[in-house]
Amino acid sequence: MNFLAHIHLSGHNQWVQTGNFMADTVRGKNYLHYPNEIQIGILLHRAIDTFTDAHPLFRRSTKRLHAHYHHYSGVIVDVFYDHFLAKNFQDYSDNSLANFTQDFYRFLENNSDSLTEKTKHMLPFMVQQNWLFNYQYTDGIARILVQMDRRIGRNTRMQDSIQELNQFYPEFQDEFRQFYTEIQEFSNQKILELCRLYPNF
């Protein structure tokens, strides 16, 4: 799961969404330095990643890419799945994708003091280029894959995977749809479990 799915799977609490969104920049037990709602988001993110990486449908999607992209296949499928979520957002939310993404950008900008330094650095680029909204377009995710390649600092050629996306579009979309039903159920249950660990939440 990439940014959009992690945010969407966090429910309606924007602090939980924020923790989930920036969780990859919080190492080990450093999450304990944040308020409870952000802690829940970080722990939810980690649980979602564990569930996703082990899921047969996700593995089926990554297997289609492994020969060319090796261990970056999972990163690519994360982005592909965000594409299908964005493109079909009305199937998963009563809110429009445009409103959902703008509300979240605004919340982050108004609460930037709560973000990690890496997230603060990334945020202006994310908002300017409207990453979350542009996931719905294949050229949008191609640009994101190029940026990810640059951040990694290696010539992974992840942007070339758009060819596989187009070639196997129905297969990827079907795997996403089946998987997302299950990850939503998992995430909803996990949020309830985590909330019980924080009685004041």
URRA-V790357 format. One record per helix or strand of 3 or more residues. SS is the DSSP state (helix for helix, strand for strand). FROM is the first residue (numbers start at 1). LEN is the number of residues. If there is no record, write none. Layout:
# URRA-V790357
SS_FROM_LEN / SS_FROM_LEN
This chain:
# URRA-V790357
helix_3_6 / helix_14_8 / helix_23_3 / helix_28_6 / helix_36_19 / helix_56_8 / helix_66_22 / helix_89_3 / helix_97_14 / helix_112_3 / helix_117_13 / helix_131_4 / helix_138_15 / helix_158_10 / helix_169_29
